[in-house]
Amino acid sequence: MGFFVNGKLEEGLTMLYDMVKNGPSSNVKNFTIVVKGFCEGGKLVEEAIEVIETMTQQGINVDKFIYCTLLEGLCKIGKIKGVVQHFHQMGKATGFNDLVAYNILINGFCKMGDMERAYR
């Protein structure tokens, strides 16, 4: 997964999907690296969402670290509606939303100037 560390997102994604299709089996750690690579700097967040959907289809458990990475990426590009949607999805999938996820959500509302929602 060094492709993502070196910014070669397309090559890394191709390799990940090849692993899903042909083996060796991929794991949550590999997917976490991919999602983080797409979300860093708020770039290519839509691709990160597709990767998470692939994880779900493959029966790979999406954990709170992946959701929090996605939440941060969505906040960076100002997609606060998407942040709220994935925040609730995270709560359903993991059974809870932790302090980190709440802080990401509050920070996103503050950056958007929506102090009322940040306070709630």
Beta strands, then each sheet from edge to edge (+ up, - down):
end
